[in-house]
Amino acid sequence: MRAMETNWLEDFVSLAETRSSSRPAQLRHVTQPAFSRRIQALEAWAGTDLVDRTSYPTRLTAAGDTLYDQALEVLQTLQNTRAVLRAHTAPSDDVIEFAVPHTLALTFFPTWVTSLRKGFGPLKSRLIALNVHDAVVRLMEGSCDVLITYHHPSQPLQLDPQHFDMILIGEEPLAPYARAGSDGEPLYRLPGTTSHPLPFLGYAPGAYLGRMTDLVLRQAGSAVHLARVYETDRAEGLRAMALEGHGIAFLPHSAVRGEVRARKLASAAPKDAPQSLRMVMDVRAYRKRPSRREPTKTLAQTLWSYLQKQAGLPRGEDDA
């Protein structure tokens, strides 16, 4: 039997407290299918149904009610234990830990580190690739030095600026791409027609880039005709399908830079309005604001001061 994972308990608590089958996935920043699989995995581990799927709104079974009370205690105990253990472990001061969502970790981050080293100098780093929610939790719990993530006003992160500092470190365009033909033109070009909708490679429900894609399509100046033929929760999966010619995918520029340069992928935006189906997201760095109780690593502080200088921001009192 597969070992139980603590994030299953966190998912279950979220489900129990919202009494919804869709809202918890959004709160946890995971796709609906992934969230459902984790609840099912928890039920398999428990050996009994925890959720009454015949009722609406969502209701727990008697076993689910029991587990909910126990899960709260277990999660709190784990948090307390972790805090005690961290007090005994001095973090490595010469390694900076970055928490980064999966797509940024594979696309933006390597290039950013290359440019960073040119100005900042040698840097030892540890990358923790997670979904957006878990990456944010890492920062809030003090389990990383820096969080790097997307930001858009329509999907703001709930990080209190009184306790967390932020620096803009880049921008990431999101736009439609399709496989390029021998002439360099895309195999499919938007907007499509009612009678001939274009094959659409979409993100699974709840994926951050999926919500951004939905926003782009809602804000399009004219009708776009698409027929969803495939979905997954990772941009890398959509890129692979687009490269094979299966349809149009909305992808971050950093994920397709090489393929566009090699003329393997091409913009699928309308020729007469190439910018109409494009969105620019911020790429931001966040850190937990230093305090006497939770000081920042020397190297992490030096890096943050460098990023502030690069961004033209004044140094705060804690950076003096």
Backbone hydrogen bonds, N-H to C=O, Kabsch-Sander energy under -0.5 kcal/mol:
donor,donor_aa,acceptor,acceptor_aa,energy
8,W,5,E,-1.4
9,L,5,E,-0.9
10,E,6,T,-2.0
11,D,7,N,-2.3
12,F,8,W,-2.5
13,V,9,L,-2.6
14,S,10,E,-2.0
15,L,11,D,-2.5
16,A,12,F,-2.7
17,E,13,V,-2.2
18,T,14,S,-1.7
19,R,15,L,-2.0
20,S,15,L,-0.6
26,Q,22,S,-1.3
27,L,23,R,-2.4
28,R,24,P,-2.4
29,H,26,Q,-0.9
30,V,25,A,-2.4
32,Q,205,P,-2.2
35,F,31,T,-2.6
36,S,32,Q,-2.6
37,R,33,P,-2.2
38,R,34,A,-1.8
39,I,35,F,-2.0
40,Q,36,S,-2.4
41,A,37,R,-2.3
42,L,38,R,-2.0
43,E,39,I,-2.1
44,A,40,Q,-2.3
45,W,41,A,-2.2
46,A,42,L,-2.5
47,G,43,E,-2.0
48,T,43,E,-1.3
52,D,59,R,-3.3
53,R,51,V,-1.0
55,S,52,D,-1.1
58,T,19,R,-1.0
59,R,52,D,-0.8
61,T,50,L,-1.8
65,D,61,T,-2.4
66,T,62,A,-1.9
67,L,63,A,-2.5
68,Y,64,G,-2.5
69,D,65,D,-1.7
70,Q,66,T,-1.9
71,A,67,L,-3.5
72,L,68,Y,-2.0
73,E,69,D,-1.4
74,V,70,Q,-2.7
75,L,71,A,-2.9
76,Q,72,L,-1.9
77,T,73,E,-2.6
78,L,74,V,-2.6
79,Q,75,L,-2.1
80,N,76,Q,-2.5
81,T,77,T,-2.8
82,R,78,L,-2.6
83,A,79,Q,-2.1
84,V,80,N,-1.9
85,L,81,T,-2.6
86,R,82,R,-2.7
87,A,83,A,-1.2
88,H,84,V,-0.7
88,H,85,L,-1.2
89,T,85,L,-0.7
89,T,86,R,-0.7
90,A,88,H,-0.6
95,V,92,S,-1.0
96,I,124,K,-2.3
97,E,95,V,-0.5
98,F,96,I,-0.6
98,F,126,R,-2.9
99,A,146,V,-2.5
100,V,98,F,-0.6
100,V,128,I,-2.4
102,H,130,L,-1.4
105,A,101,P,-2.4
106,L,102,H,-1.6
107,T,103,T,-1.4
109,F,104,L,-3.0
111,T,107,T,-0.8
112,W,108,F,-2.4
113,V,109,F,-2.6
114,T,110,P,-1.8
115,S,111,T,-2.1
116,L,112,W,-2.3
117,R,113,V,-2.5
118,K,114,T,-1.0
119,G,115,S,-1.0
119,G,116,L,-0.7
120,F,116,L,-3.5
121,G,116,L,-0.6
121,G,117,R,-1.0
125,S,123,L,-0.5
126,R,96,I,-2.5
128,I,98,F,-2.9
129,A,127,L,-0.6
130,L,100,V,-1.7
135,A,131,N,-2.2
136,V,132,V,-2.2
137,V,133,H,-2.4
138,R,134,D,-2.0
139,L,135,A,-1.6
140,M,136,V,-2.5
141,E,137,V,-2.5
142,G,139,L,-1.2
143,S,138,R,-3.0
144,C,138,R,-0.5
145,D,97,E,-2.0
146,V,97,E,-2.1
147,L,286,Y,-2.5
148,I,99,A,-2.3
149,T,284,R,-2.2
151,H,282,D,-1.8
155,Q,152,H,-2.3
159,L,157,L,-1.8
160,D,158,Q,-0.5
163,H,160,D,-2.1
164,F,160,D,-1.6
165,D,287,R,-2.3
167,I,285,A,-2.4
169,I,167,I,-0.5
169,I,283,V,-2.5
170,G,283,V,-1.2
172,E,281,M,-3.0
174,L,279,M,-3.4
175,A,251,L,-1.8
177,Y,249,A,-2.6
178,A,266,A,-2.2
179,R,242,A,-0.5
180,A,264,K,-2.2
181,G,185,E,-3.4
184,G,181,G,-2.0
187,L,179,R,-2.6
190,L,268,A,-3.0
192,G,189,R,-0.6
193,T,196,H,-1.3
198,L,225,H,-2.3
200,F,227,A,-2.7
201,L,248,I,-3.2
202,G,200,F,-0.8
202,G,230,Y,-2.9
204,A,232,T,-1.7
207,A,204,A,-2.0
211,R,207,A,-1.9
212,M,208,Y,-1.8
213,T,209,L,-2.2
214,D,210,G,-2.4
215,L,211,R,-1.7
216,V,212,M,-2.2
217,L,213,T,-2.4
218,R,214,D,-2.2
219,Q,215,L,-1.9
220,A,217,L,-0.8
225,H,191,P,-3.3
226,L,224,V,-0.7
227,A,198,L,-2.9
229,V,200,F,-2.5
230,Y,200,F,-1.2
232,T,202,G,-1.5
238,L,234,R,-1.4
239,R,235,A,-2.6
240,A,236,E,-1.9
241,M,237,G,-1.8
242,A,238,L,-2.6
243,L,239,R,-2.5
244,E,240,A,-1.1
245,G,242,A,-1.7
246,H,241,M,-2.2
248,I,199,P,-2.6
249,A,177,Y,-2.3
250,F,201,L,-0.5
251,L,175,A,-2.7
251,L,249,A,-0.7
253,H,173,P,-2.3
255,A,252,P,-1.2
256,V,252,P,-0.6
256,V,253,H,-1.4
257,R,253,H,-1.1
260,V,256,V,-2.8
261,R,257,R,-2.1
262,A,258,G,-2.0
263,R,260,V,-1.3
264,K,259,E,-3.1
265,L,259,E,-1.3
266,A,178,A,-2.7
268,A,176,P,-2.3
273,A,270,P,-0.9
276,S,273,A,-1.7
278,R,275,Q,-1.0
279,M,174,L,-2.3
281,M,172,E,-2.4
281,M,279,M,-0.6
282,D,151,H,-2.3
283,V,170,G,-2.7
284,R,149,T,-2.9
284,R,282,D,-0.5
285,A,167,I,-3.0
286,Y,147,L,-2.9
287,R,165,D,-1.9
289,R,163,H,-3.1
291,S,294,E,-1.2
299,L,93,D,-0.7
301,Q,297,K,-2.6
302,T,298,T,-2.3
303,L,299,L,-2.6
304,W,300,A,-2.4
305,S,301,Q,-2.3
306,Y,302,T,-1.9
307,L,303,L,-2.6
308,Q,304,W,-2.4
309,K,305,S,-2.1
310,Q,306,Y,-2.5
311,A,307,L,-2.0
312,G,308,Q,-0.6
312,G,309,K,-0.9
313,L,308,Q,-3.0
319,D,316,G,-1.3
320,A,317,E,-1.0
